[in-house]
């Protein structure tokens, strides 16, 4: 009884193992692209990693990049994984895999589309301007754009207070903020959806006393 139980366990284990392994026929060659994925990357170095299985020994695995040049993929030790590292500019890219084995089987049906975006958002401060204001209520208004979606735009006031700007009418703005007399600085932090940030835009301005600070006395 114990011997039958052991054989049964071994048989079930072998079945489970076989179901987890990529099985191919003599005329088949199977390619699975593990990386890159169909998404936007915020790095120029992109890992190409594919799994290739065939009845015969794998001969070559090549990545065609943007229909313009080929890169040979290297086998990772004794596994079915083949890889290489691409350095790509910002923009849209297509990688297609060409694989063949020593028995003549080949496959070129697998490809992946993805984007590379390492550029911070473009930011323009529309308001306030580098000038002097004779009133306290100054509105912050910023233009921000990026090939990827804008995630958030934050205005840091005098290095101390952060204000999240809201998209309205194509610009990012807030309601008027009351500034005390004196010089002020606003720094803009704009983030896109893949993690790129622009924090290089600042503006200095001054608020001086005005009639709202010294209202006319009530005359009887």
trRosetta pair geometry for C-beta under 8 A, 3 or more apart (Angstrom, degrees):
i j d omega theta_ij theta_ji phi_ij phi_ji
1 4 5.8 -54 -151 35 32 110
1 5 6.4 32 151 -20 64 106
2 5 5.6 -56 -151 35 33 113
2 6 6.4 34 152 -21 66 104
3 6 5.8 -53 -150 34 32 111
3 7 6.4 29 154 -15 65 106
4 7 5.8 -56 -147 39 32 109
4 8 6.1 36 153 -24 66 107
5 8 5.6 -52 -147 34 30 114
5 9 6.5 31 154 -19 64 104
6 9 5.8 -54 -151 35 31 110
6 10 6.4 30 152 -18 65 106
7 10 5.6 -54 -148 37 33 112
7 11 6.2 35 154 -22 67 106
8 11 5.7 -54 -148 35 30 111
8 12 6.4 27 155 -16 65 106
9 12 5.9 -55 -147 38 30 109
9 13 6.2 32 154 -21 64 108
10 13 5.7 -57 -149 36 29 113
10 14 6.4 29 154 -19 64 105
11 14 5.8 -55 -150 35 30 110
11 15 6.5 31 152 -19 64 104
12 15 5.7 -53 -151 34 33 113
12 16 6.4 32 152 -18 65 106
13 16 5.7 -55 -149 37 32 111
13 17 6.3 31 153 -19 65 107
14 17 5.6 -53 -145 37 32 112
14 18 6.2 34 156 -21 65 106
15 18 5.8 -55 -148 35 29 111
15 19 6.5 29 154 -20 63 106
16 19 5.8 -56 -151 33 31 111
16 20 6.7 23 154 -15 63 108
17 20 5.9 -64 -154 37 33 107
17 21 6.6 26 153 -20 68 110
18 21 5.9 -60 -147 33 34 108
18 23 7.2 31 -179 -61 84 127
22 30 5.7 -147 172 81 128 144
22 32 7.7 -138 -96 -13 149 128
22 51 7.1 146 -21 142 155 123
22 53 4.1 170 100 6 127 165
22 80 7.3 -168 39 138 130 173
23 53 8.0 -46 -57 141 6 144
24 28 4.0 -145 -169 89 99 115
24 29 6.8 56 -164 -94 155 25
24 30 5.3 -150 -84 -10 121 111
24 53 5.4 167 -19 122 127 100
24 54 5.9 -66 82 -128 159 29
24 55 5.6 -127 101 -47 104 77
25 28 4.5 87 50 0 77 112
25 55 6.5 -38 128 -54 29 130
26 55 4.4 -132 -120 109 43 177
26 56 7.8 62 -157 -34 67 87
26 103 7.0 -94 -180 138 81 156
26 105 7.9 -169 147 -53 47 132
27 55 7.6 20 -10 11 23 139
27 105 5.9 156 -175 -96 38 111
28 54 7.1 -162 104 -130 60 64
28 55 6.8 96 55 -21 72 103
28 105 6.2 32 101 -152 11 145
29 52 7.1 -3 179 -168 94 92
29 53 7.4 173 -157 88 51 47
29 54 4.3 -4 -115 -99 82 108
29 55 8.0 -95 -77 12 66 73
29 99 5.9 -160 151 105 130 106
29 100 6.9 -76 -90 -123 176 35
29 101 5.7 -172 -97 -12 124 109
29 105 4.0 152 -33 133 109 113
29 106 6.0 -5 40 -109 148 7
29 107 4.6 -149 92 -16 101 110
30 51 8.0 -15 114 113 91 90
30 52 7.2 160 85 -152 55 45
30 53 4.8 -7 58 59 103 93
30 54 7.2 -178 21 -72 65 58
30 107 7.0 86 -103 -34 16 166
31 50 5.9 -8 -166 178 91 126
31 51 7.3 151 -156 81 43 56
31 52 5.4 -6 -104 -103 74 78
31 61 8.0 152 -116 -134 116 109
31 97 5.2 -175 174 103 148 136
31 99 5.3 156 -79 17 124 138
31 107 5.0 -171 -5 100 115 134
31 109 7.5 156 51 55 117 78
31 110 4.6 -137 101 12 116 144
32 50 6.4 158 80 -163 48 73
32 51 4.3 -3 56 54 104 103
32 52 7.9 -160 26 -68 67 40
32 110 7.2 -147 -106 -128 19 158
33 36 7.7 -21 164 53 115 44
33 49 7.9 111 -167 83 55 53
33 50 5.2 -36 -106 -105 52 93
33 95 7.5 141 -137 97 141 111
33 97 6.2 -171 -78 -20 102 136
33 110 5.4 172 -27 159 106 122
33 111 7.7 55 -35 -152 155 7
33 112 5.2 -152 125 -34 159 126
34 49 4.5 -51 71 102 113 99
34 50 6.2 -180 11 -100 84 31
34 51 6.2 82 -36 -19 112 92
34 81 7.6 -24 12 -129 147 100
35 46 7.9 -167 153 173 96 79
35 47 5.0 12 120 98 136 95
35 48 6.5 -166 100 -131 78 23
35 49 4.3 37 42 35 101 99
36 39 7.8 -134 166 43 98 78
36 41 6.9 -80 -142 -39 129 135
36 46 5.3 -24 -64 -175 128 116
36 47 7.1 135 -69 70 73 59
36 48 6.8 -46 -16 -94 77 61
36 95 6.7 111 32 20 103 139
36 112 5.9 -179 78 112 80 141
36 114 4.8 -80 126 2 133 163
37 112 7.0 -110 -148 -168 17 139
37 114 6.7 103 89 -94 42 130
38 112 5.7 -133 -67 -164 80 91
38 113 5.7 40 -127 68 95 70
38 114 5.7 -141 -127 -79 36 81
39 114 6.0 0 51 -135 40 101
39 115 7.5 -89 133 38 33 82
40 114 7.0 170 -86 -177 32 79
40 115 4.2 -21 -109 74 81 107
40 116 7.3 164 -160 -89 67 16
40 117 5.3 1 -177 13 117 114
40 148 5.6 149 142 -95 167 121
40 193 7.6 74 66 91 140 102
40 194 5.1 -101 112 -76 112 140
41 46 6.1 139 57 -98 168 100
41 114 6.6 39 -9 156 101 123
41 115 7.1 179 22 92 66 54
41 116 5.3 -25 67 -110 94 67
41 117 7.4 150 75 30 42 64
41 194 7.2 121 172 -164 10 139
42 116 7.9 141 -100 -162 18 60
42 117 6.0 -37 -101 83 66 72
42 118 5.6 117 -172 -98 59 60
42 194 4.2 166 -56 138 112 112
42 195 5.0 -126 12 58 171 103
42 196 5.7 -166 -142 -48 124 90
43 46 7.2 154 95 -69 90 63
43 116 7.4 -83 77 -145 36 99
43 118 6.5 82 -101 -88 20 114
44 87 5.5 32 139 -160 100 71
44 88 5.8 -163 -165 62 69 54
44 89 6.9 3 -133 -99 111 25
44 90 7.6 -64 -94 -53 93 62
44 116 6.2 76 -108 -175 52 140
44 118 5.9 -39 -46 -29 86 149
45 85 5.8 -5 -169 -178 97 110
45 86 7.3 154 -154 81 46 46
45 87 5.6 -21 -95 -98 65 72
46 85 7.3 149 74 -162 40 60
46 86 4.7 -22 63 66 93 99
46 87 7.7 165 18 -89 76 22
46 88 5.6 -1 5 11 124 120
46 93 7.8 -175 15 78 170 159
46 114 7.7 151 -141 91 145 140
46 116 7.0 -98 -54 -84 125 120
47 83 6.6 -17 -173 -159 92 110
47 85 5.9 -32 -101 -106 60 73
47 86 7.8 -174 -81 22 12 77
48 63 5.0 -18 -179 -79 164 161
48 71 7.3 125 32 90 154 131
48 73 6.4 -106 109 -100 116 114
48 83 6.2 157 89 -150 64 55
48 84 5.3 -3 56 58 110 74
48 85 7.4 -170 18 -89 79 22
48 86 6.0 65 -24 -15 110 109
48 95 6.2 -154 -111 -172 120 158
49 81 6.2 -11 -168 -166 94 104
49 82 7.4 159 -150 80 47 44
49 83 4.6 -3 -101 -101 74 99
50 61 6.6 -163 71 -179 128 136
50 63 7.9 170 -16 -77 131 102
50 73 6.6 -4 33 -172 109 171
50 81 7.3 151 79 -151 38 56
50 82 5.3 -20 63 61 88 93
50 83 7.6 173 20 -77 62 54
50 97 5.5 110 -96 -115 164 153
50 99 7.7 -146 120 -57 143 134
50 110 7.6 127 -135 106 128 144
51 80 5.1 46 -159 118 79 106
51 81 5.9 -35 -95 -93 67 61
51 82 7.9 158 -96 17 19 78
52 58 5.5 88 113 -110 128 139
52 61 5.5 -135 -33 -92 157 134
52 80 5.8 -155 61 -179 52 88
52 82 5.8 13 4 -1 119 123
52 99 5.0 -162 -128 -149 135 158
53 80 5.4 -2 -74 -148 78 145
54 57 7.5 -11 83 88 115 4
54 58 5.8 133 27 -78 125 74
54 99 7.7 -160 -47 139 128 116
54 101 4.0 -166 132 -56 158 144
54 103 7.5 -180 156 36 118 109
54 105 5.6 171 -147 78 119 133
55 101 7.2 152 57 97 61 166
55 103 6.4 -42 84 38 99 154
55 105 6.9 98 33 -5 95 151
56 101 4.0 137 78 145 100 127
56 102 4.7 -134 154 56 127 78
56 103 3.4 168 -35 -9 150 110
56 104 7.9 72 21 21 155 54
56 105 6.6 155 29 21 110 110
57 101 6.0 147 79 -163 36 95
57 102 4.7 20 60 5 90 123
58 61 6.5 -5 175 -40 126 103
58 75 7.2 142 80 -85 135 123
58 80 8.0 134 -32 -138 144 70
58 82 7.7 -142 153 -59 157 132
58 99 6.8 -43 -147 -171 104 106
58 100 7.9 123 -157 91 61 36
58 101 5.4 -65 -103 -104 37 80
58 102 7.8 25 67 -17 4 82
59 100 5.0 -29 51 97 119 83
59 101 5.5 145 -9 -145 90 21
59 102 5.2 138 -66 -64 102 63
60 72 6.9 -71 -161 -134 100 99
60 98 7.7 0 111 111 99 91
60 99 7.1 -163 97 -138 54 49
60 100 6.0 16 50 47 81 89
61 72 7.4 100 79 -164 58 61
61 73 4.3 -53 103 60 104 115
61 75 7.8 114 22 -68 127 75
61 82 4.3 39 79 143 155 170
61 97 6.8 -14 -169 -167 89 100
61 98 7.4 161 -155 86 41 53
61 99 4.6 2 -110 -105 78 94
62 70 5.0 -6 -180 -169 120 114
62 71 6.9 147 -162 73 68 39
62 72 5.7 -40 -105 -102 76 53
62 73 6.7 -165 -94 3 21 88
62 97 7.3 147 79 -157 48 52
62 98 4.5 -13 62 62 100 101
62 99 7.4 -177 23 -73 64 50
63 70 6.9 148 78 -157 46 60
63 71 4.7 -19 62 62 99 95
63 72 7.9 -168 20 -81 76 6
63 73 5.8 89 -21 -49 99 106
63 84 6.6 -144 15 48 132 121
63 86 7.5 -104 108 -60 146 125
63 95 5.3 -16 -169 -165 107 107
63 96 7.4 143 -159 72 55 39
63 97 5.9 -27 -101 -99 65 66
63 98 7.9 -171 -78 22 18 76
64 67 6.5 37 153 -94 114 37
64 69 7.6 169 -151 90 59 29
64 70 5.4 -31 -98 -99 65 77
64 95 7.0 149 74 -158 52 51
64 96 4.5 -16 57 62 107 93
64 97 7.7 -156 17 -72 79 18
64 98 6.3 63 -25 -14 106 109
65 68 6.4 -52 93 54 75 84
65 69 5.6 -17 55 67 101 76
65 70 7.3 170 10 -97 81 24
65 71 6.2 44 -23 -5 118 110
65 86 6.4 155 -102 -131 141 142
65 88 7.5 -148 -166 -95 130 112
65 93 6.9 -26 -165 -167 84 110
65 94 7.7 144 -161 82 39 55
65 95 5.8 -12 -103 -104 63 78
66 69 7.7 17 58 26 89 73
66 93 5.6 -72 -67 -142 100 73
66 94 5.7 115 -96 47 47 78
66 95 8.0 -19 -34 -73 55 53
67 94 6.9 18 -21 75 86 121
67 96 7.8 46 -73 11 69 125
70 98 7.7 -36 -132 32 120 128
71 84 5.3 -159 146 98 119 154
71 86 6.5 -149 -6 -88 171 96
72 84 6.9 119 91 -59 46 149
73 82 3.9 78 132 152 122 107
73 83 5.9 115 -161 31 97 8
73 84 5.0 -124 -111 -13 60 105
73 97 7.9 -6 -12 -133 146 99
74 82 6.4 165 76 -156 25 73
74 83 6.2 -41 59 63 78 64
74 84 6.1 108 7 -72 87 85
75 78 7.8 33 150 -104 120 21
75 79 7.2 172 -180 62 84 66
75 81 7.3 116 -157 83 54 53
75 82 5.5 -37 -91 -98 50 80
76 79 5.0 -18 85 49 94 117
76 81 4.2 -14 32 85 126 105
76 82 6.9 -152 -8 -87 83 26
76 83 5.9 45 -53 8 109 114
82 99 7.9 157 30 -104 157 119
86 95 7.7 -143 -22 -91 161 131
88 91 7.9 -120 156 53 102 84
88 93 5.6 -16 -166 -75 152 154
88 116 5.2 167 101 -23 110 158
89 116 6.8 151 112 82 31 136
90 116 5.2 -133 -119 104 41 90
90 117 5.8 68 -143 -110 102 40
90 118 5.8 -124 -78 28 105 81
90 119 5.7 16 -101 -18 162 108
90 147 7.6 143 171 25 117 156
91 115 7.0 -113 136 -147 22 77
91 116 6.3 2 40 53 44 89
92 113 7.0 -7 -172 -170 97 96
92 114 7.8 166 -152 93 57 31
92 115 5.4 -36 -98 -99 58 82
93 113 7.4 162 87 -152 47 52
93 114 5.8 -21 64 68 92 74
93 115 7.1 151 17 -102 80 29
93 116 6.5 37 -7 -9 123 103
94 111 6.0 11 -178 177 96 120
94 112 7.3 170 -150 83 55 41
94 113 5.3 -21 -99 -99 80 71
95 111 6.4 173 90 -153 45 71
95 112 5.5 -6 57 54 92 88
95 114 7.8 -8 7 21 102 106
96 108 6.5 40 159 -175 111 83
96 110 7.1 145 -154 92 61 50
96 111 4.0 -26 -98 -97 77 105
97 107 7.6 10 106 106 96 92
97 108 7.1 -162 94 -133 51 50
97 110 4.9 -12 43 80 111 103
97 111 7.1 -168 8 -83 70 52
98 106 7.3 -6 -172 -173 77 106
98 107 7.7 177 -146 89 39 49
98 108 4.7 4 -106 -103 75 99
99 106 6.6 171 92 -151 50 61
99 107 5.3 -3 58 54 95 88
99 108 7.7 176 23 -73 59 58
100 104 7.4 -35 -170 -160 107 20
100 105 6.6 167 -150 90 63 48
100 106 3.9 -18 -97 -98 92 92
100 107 7.8 172 -77 17 54 57
101 104 7.3 -31 75 31 76 25
101 105 5.0 13 35 55 107 94
101 106 7.6 -155 14 -72 64 53
107 110 6.9 35 141 0 111 99
115 147 7.6 -156 176 135 139 125
115 148 7.8 159 112 -75 140 96
117 146 7.5 84 -176 170 135 102
117 147 5.4 -154 -114 75 125 117
117 148 4.9 153 103 -27 171 115
117 192 7.0 -95 136 112 134 151
117 194 5.5 118 75 42 114 149
117 196 6.7 -107 133 -14 93 139
118 196 6.5 145 -170 -90 31 128
119 146 7.4 178 97 -142 91 90
119 147 7.2 72 58 13 116 111
119 196 6.3 50 90 -172 28 163
120 146 7.6 -83 157 -106 34 119
120 190 7.2 108 171 83 96 94
120 192 7.3 -179 -151 -6 43 111
120 196 4.6 -156 -96 157 52 104
120 197 5.7 -28 -126 93 112 23
120 198 3.7 135 150 -63 125 82
120 200 7.9 115 93 3 156 109
121 144 5.0 25 154 -172 136 96
121 145 6.4 157 -163 74 90 28
121 146 4.0 -69 -104 -59 81 115
121 150 6.0 63 -108 -107 147 93
121 190 4.3 -93 67 123 135 122
121 191 7.3 64 -5 111 126 1
121 192 5.2 156 -55 -53 99 98
121 196 6.8 146 -22 104 67 104
121 197 7.8 -21 16 -143 93 26
121 198 4.9 -111 61 3 74 124
122 143 7.9 -23 114 119 87 93
122 144 7.0 160 81 -150 53 47
122 145 5.1 -15 56 60 102 84
122 146 6.9 171 12 -73 72 62
122 198 7.3 128 -89 -57 13 166
123 142 6.3 -17 -162 -175 93 113
123 143 7.0 152 -156 85 42 61
123 144 5.2 -2 -103 -102 75 83
123 153 7.8 150 -118 -130 114 114
123 188 5.5 177 177 106 147 139
123 190 4.9 174 -79 2 123 145
123 198 5.0 -179 -10 109 123 140
123 200 7.7 154 51 59 124 79
123 201 4.6 -122 105 -10 125 150
124 142 6.9 157 80 -161 49 63
124 143 4.3 2 54 54 100 108
124 144 7.9 -162 27 -66 63 47
124 201 7.5 -151 -105 -129 17 151
125 128 7.6 -16 160 58 115 44
125 129 8.0 156 120 -94 101 48
125 141 7.8 110 -169 82 55 56
125 142 5.6 -32 -109 -107 55 84
125 186 7.3 141 -137 94 142 117
125 188 6.2 -166 -78 -26 103 138
125 201 5.5 165 -31 163 107 122
125 202 8.0 -2 -30 159 154 7
125 203 5.0 -147 116 -33 160 131
126 141 4.3 -56 74 104 111 101
126 142 6.4 -171 14 -93 87 25
126 143 6.1 85 -37 -18 112 92
126 171 6.6 -37 15 -145 147 142
127 138 7.3 -159 161 178 98 85
127 139 5.6 27 116 88 133 81
127 140 6.5 -171 100 -136 78 23
127 141 4.1 39 41 34 101 103
128 131 7.4 -134 168 43 96 85
128 133 7.0 -75 -141 -42 130 134
128 138 4.9 0 -74 177 122 128
128 139 7.7 141 -62 68 74 44
128 140 7.0 -48 -14 -97 75 60
128 186 6.8 122 35 11 100 138
128 203 6.0 178 80 118 80 137
128 205 4.6 -64 128 -16 137 161
129 203 6.9 -103 -146 -167 19 137
129 205 6.7 99 83 -91 41 124
130 203 5.7 -130 -65 -161 79 88
130 204 5.8 42 -126 65 90 70
130 205 6.1 -140 -125 -79 33 76
131 205 5.9 1 54 -131 48 99
131 206 7.7 -106 123 36 34 80
132 205 7.1 170 -89 -172 30 77
132 206 4.6 -22 -112 71 79 103
132 207 7.6 161 -162 -88 64 20
132 208 5.8 19 -178 -9 112 115
133 136 8.0 146 118 -76 119 15
133 138 5.7 -132 -39 -81 178 117
133 179 7.7 80 69 60 134 130
133 205 6.4 39 -9 160 105 121
133 206 7.1 177 24 89 69 50
133 207 5.2 -25 70 -106 98 69
133 208 7.3 169 80 20 45 73
134 207 8.0 147 -98 -156 14 60
134 208 5.8 -31 -106 66 62 94
134 209 7.9 -8 -150 98 73 30
134 210 4.2 113 167 -92 82 120
135 138 7.6 148 92 -58 83 74
135 207 7.6 -77 83 -145 27 98
135 210 5.3 -36 -79 23 55 166
135 212 6.2 67 -128 12 82 137
136 178 4.7 19 144 -153 114 77
136 179 5.6 -169 -161 53 67 59
136 180 7.3 16 -132 -85 108 23
136 207 6.1 66 -109 -166 53 141
136 210 7.8 -139 -26 29 73 121
136 212 6.9 -110 2 89 102 139
137 176 3.8 32 -179 157 98 136
137 177 7.2 150 -146 68 54 27
137 178 5.8 -27 -86 -91 64 66
137 179 8.0 171 -80 14 16 77
138 176 6.4 135 59 -154 16 85
138 177 6.1 -35 67 62 72 80
138 179 5.6 -3 19 0 117 124
138 205 7.3 161 -148 98 163 148
138 207 7.2 -120 -28 -82 129 115
139 173 6.4 12 169 -166 107 110
139 174 6.8 -172 -156 74 73 65
139 175 7.1 -81 -117 174 95 24
139 176 4.6 -61 -70 -92 80 69
139 177 7.3 131 -104 9 34 73
140 155 4.9 -19 177 -72 160 171
140 163 6.8 123 38 89 153 137
140 165 6.4 -109 110 -95 113 117
140 173 6.3 166 93 -146 61 59
140 174 5.2 25 52 31 102 102
140 177 6.6 23 -16 3 102 122
140 186 6.4 -172 -115 -156 119 158
141 171 5.5 21 -172 149 91 138
141 172 7.4 149 -157 81 44 48
141 173 4.4 -2 -105 -100 72 106
142 153 5.8 -166 84 170 137 143
142 155 7.2 -178 -27 -71 136 107
142 165 5.9 42 34 144 116 175
142 171 6.5 153 73 -174 37 90
142 172 4.6 -28 68 67 94 99
142 173 7.1 172 21 -73 66 57
142 188 5.6 140 -118 -123 150 144
142 190 7.5 -157 145 -72 139 121
142 201 7.9 124 -136 108 118 148
143 170 7.6 0 -120 138 89 85
143 171 5.5 -58 -83 -117 64 88
143 172 7.5 161 -93 18 17 84
144 150 5.3 101 116 -117 115 144
144 153 5.2 -170 -6 -86 157 133
144 172 5.7 7 13 -2 115 130
144 188 8.0 -160 -75 164 118 133
144 190 4.5 -168 -132 -137 137 144
144 198 7.8 -177 -134 52 104 131
145 150 7.2 -79 -115 -53 24 118
146 149 7.2 21 77 111 107 5
146 150 5.7 132 24 -72 113 73
146 190 7.9 176 -40 142 124 116
146 192 4.2 -125 132 -97 166 127
146 196 7.2 166 -144 74 141 122
147 192 8.0 28 58 -149 60 153
148 192 4.5 95 80 167 109 124
148 193 4.7 -132 155 43 113 95
148 194 5.1 -98 -134 -4 177 105
148 196 7.5 123 44 27 129 115
149 192 6.6 136 80 -164 40 78
149 193 4.3 45 62 -28 89 131
150 153 6.6 -5 173 -42 126 98
150 167 7.7 134 82 -75 131 126
150 172 7.9 -125 146 -59 153 132
150 190 6.7 -48 -144 -173 107 100
150 191 7.4 109 -166 83 63 50
150 192 5.9 -65 -107 -109 41 62
150 193 7.4 21 48 -35 3 82
151 191 4.4 -47 59 105 115 98
151 192 5.8 106 -8 173 94 14
151 193 5.1 146 -64 -83 96 52
152 164 6.4 -50 -169 -142 114 102
152 190 7.7 -161 98 -143 46 47
152 191 5.4 15 50 47 76 107
153 164 7.5 112 79 -161 54 58
153 165 4.5 -44 96 56 104 114
153 172 4.1 34 64 164 150 168
153 188 6.7 -15 -170 -167 93 101
153 189 7.3 160 -156 85 45 53
153 190 4.8 -3 -110 -107 83 82
153 191 7.7 -160 -75 23 44 66
154 162 5.3 -8 -178 -166 119 103
154 163 6.9 149 -161 73 66 41
154 164 5.6 -37 -103 -99 78 56
154 165 6.9 -170 -96 4 23 85
154 188 7.3 148 80 -158 48 52
154 189 4.5 -11 61 61 99 103
154 190 7.8 -171 25 -73 62 41
155 162 7.2 148 79 -155 45 51
155 163 4.7 -19 63 62 96 97
155 165 5.8 79 -16 -45 102 109
155 174 7.1 -109 27 -6 135 131
155 186 5.4 -15 -169 -168 104 111
155 187 7.5 145 -158 74 53 40
155 188 5.8 -25 -101 -100 67 68
155 189 7.9 -167 -76 23 21 75
156 159 6.4 40 148 -103 114 28
156 160 7.7 134 -179 37 86 30
156 161 7.1 151 -158 78 53 42
156 162 5.3 -24 -100 -96 72 72
156 163 7.9 178 -82 19 26 71
156 186 6.9 149 73 -158 50 55
156 187 4.6 -17 58 62 106 93
156 188 7.7 -163 17 -77 78 21
156 189 6.6 58 -20 -12 107 109
157 160 6.6 -50 88 58 71 76
157 161 4.5 -19 55 66 105 98
157 162 7.7 -169 13 -77 77 22
157 163 6.4 44 -21 -6 112 112
157 177 7.0 -131 -93 150 153 161
157 184 6.9 -20 -166 -173 86 116
157 185 7.9 147 -160 84 42 51
157 186 5.7 -17 -103 -104 61 80
158 161 6.8 34 50 20 91 90
158 184 5.7 -70 -67 -146 98 80
158 185 6.0 112 -96 50 47 74
158 186 8.0 -20 -32 -76 51 53
159 185 7.1 28 -28 76 86 113
159 187 7.5 51 -79 10 62 124
163 174 5.4 -27 155 -62 128 163
163 177 7.0 -89 -74 -77 165 140
164 174 7.8 122 86 -84 43 115
165 172 3.8 79 124 158 124 99
165 173 5.8 72 -160 -10 103 7
165 174 5.5 -97 -112 -42 69 88
166 172 6.6 159 70 -150 20 67
166 173 6.6 -46 60 64 71 56
166 174 6.8 105 14 -90 88 58
167 170 7.7 6 -170 -112 88 7
167 171 7.4 164 -145 89 55 24
167 172 5.6 -35 -85 -92 56 72
168 171 6.5 -33 69 68 64 71
168 172 7.6 107 20 -116 72 27
168 173 5.6 -72 46 41 114 106
172 190 8.0 164 27 -107 161 107
174 177 6.6 35 101 -43 126 102
179 184 5.5 -69 -152 -41 136 156
179 207 4.7 167 104 -30 113 154
180 207 6.8 147 102 76 28 136
181 207 5.6 -130 -119 101 35 92
181 208 6.5 51 -139 -129 92 27
181 209 6.1 -3 -101 -56 128 71
181 213 7.9 39 -61 -91 115 155
182 206 6.9 -98 148 -145 24 76
182 207 6.5 3 44 55 41 86
183 204 6.5 -1 -174 -173 102 101
183 205 7.5 168 -150 92 61 30
183 206 5.0 -33 -97 -98 65 84
184 204 7.2 164 86 -152 45 55
184 205 5.8 -18 61 66 91 76
184 206 7.3 159 16 -96 74 32
184 207 6.8 32 -6 -6 118 103
185 202 5.9 2 -175 -176 101 114
185 203 7.2 167 -150 84 58 40
185 204 5.1 -24 -98 -98 81 74
186 202 6.6 166 85 -153 48 64
186 203 5.4 -6 55 55 95 88
186 205 7.9 1 3 15 103 105
187 199 6.6 32 165 -174 110 82
187 201 7.2 139 -155 89 56 55
187 202 4.6 -23 -97 -98 74 94
188 198 7.4 0 108 108 97 93
188 199 7.2 -165 93 -133 51 46
188 201 4.5 -14 45 80 114 109
188 202 7.3 -164 9 -81 74 43
189 197 6.3 -14 -167 -167 84 112
189 198 7.5 163 -151 83 37 53
189 199 4.9 4 -106 -102 76 92
190 197 6.9 153 79 -154 47 59
190 198 4.7 -5 56 54 99 99
190 199 7.8 -173 24 -70 61 51
190 201 7.9 27 -3 28 112 124
191 195 7.2 -26 -164 -137 102 25
191 196 7.1 153 -152 81 56 45
191 197 5.0 -21 -97 -98 76 83
192 195 7.3 -37 73 33 76 23
192 196 4.8 9 35 55 112 93
192 197 7.9 -149 12 -73 70 41
198 201 6.7 35 143 -4 106 102
209 213 4.6 -90 -153 52 86 153
209 214 6.9 45 171 -13 116 107
210 213 5.7 109 55 6 53 97
210 214 7.9 -164 105 24 31 83
211 214 6.3 -80 -141 64 38 75
211 215 6.9 74 164 -97 74 46
211 216 7.8 -6 -165 -33 104 79
212 215 7.1 11 -145 -66 30 83
216 219 7.8 -43 150 -19 105 102
